[in-house]
Amino acid sequence: MRGTLKYKLSKKIKEHRPRTKRLLKEFGDVQVDSVTVSQVLGGMRGIKSLVTDISYLDPEEGIRYRGFTLQEVIDHLPKPKGAEMPFVEGLFYLLLTGDFPNEEEVMQVVEQFNKRRIVPRYVYDVIDSFPTSSHPMAIFSTAILTLNRESEFNREYQAGLKKKDYWEPTYEDALNLLAKLPEIAAYIYNKLYRKGEKIQSNPNLDMGADFANMMGIDKPYDDVSRLHFIIHSDHESGNVSAHTGHLVASSLSDIYLSISAMINGLAGPLHGLANQEVLRWLQAVMEKMDNKLPTEEEMQKFVWDTLNSGQVIPGFGHAVLRKTDPRYMLQREFSKKHLPDDPIFKYADLLYKVVPPILQEHGKAKNPWPNVDAQSGVIQWHYGVTEYDFYTVLFGIGRAIGICANIIWDRALGYPLERPKSVTTDMLEKMVGIKD
């Protein structure tokens, strides 16, 4: 149907396919990168071997979505009436097409999400079967995995789907899944932390507002949700969650299998758990300070004592960025407006002032500036979401948006099964001239 997101995406795909074909045909032997032993042994960090047009992590400007900075995204995406933050559905439109939607185009996507939001009864049964002591990420991943039986891609593939059309049922699966994630997440939250007191979804609300509704949290938590999902939605292709989604999908596993795997990667303590670690550390600092806000000099001494003892300051530094994470700044500005007197925010604000100069003097951090995790848990705690383990579920809802967009494009452009080649330690030693 002309004018819809799917129609526009189809047009964009047809325009893009010749670019990929030409690169392969005419320039397939051109060297893009070289690989060092430290990269081979260091988790392939920094090796240029993946393609995504959805986002790019600029060392100076932070994450860019379709070439736009986060501030541009926030400024130019349409917003619900009276809201500070844009429609999450509008971000999905931008990630898929590279174009900012107008009001009518956004509302079409909102309507599509609302039509697809109903979660099958058997998914609730699976969630209810988990002990209340289970980690919410394990439940979240399993609930998504359970939806595999709904996959339109699987049905059409078994019926003999042409390769050039793989993206279309994948698109349908993606919308079907994304529309259900807020309700699944809120149901898990209510099961684990509110004795199962489920709040019904409201089909008249956008994704961010309905999530706040199902969490039972008043405004401006709807804007908190919109901001949280938007800033966490994508981060190139190489981080664990993004790459896991790409990798599993490259085998033609459906969206449900792929996003469930993505969630499992996100659940690791070296990836998606950082925001809760920051908040836990902040609260420990407050306890040591007898919950009194220290002076800058007192906080400086505490930071130096922490570093000199061999510990790090959680929430500061980034593997790629060389300035303050724009995702942090957006949350900081929101906090300054809506929770300036929050005790935890006051500590985070003080750390923002004293830590970077100390880390610069200390000399061991390539990037002394705060990252997204230094602030996200602070905001969630302020609005009553005080269960650390659930923070990664919130992260997962946002990250699924970007990974679904990437998987749709992977299928549209016919990207192959990922299969990097391994070498042995003996082979590496011979390459660098080490002899027995």
Summary of the structure (lengths in Angstrom):
residues: 436
radius of gyration: 22.5
end to end distance: 67.6
largest distance: 71.1
contacts: 1384
relative contact order: 0.13
helix: 60%
strand: 3%
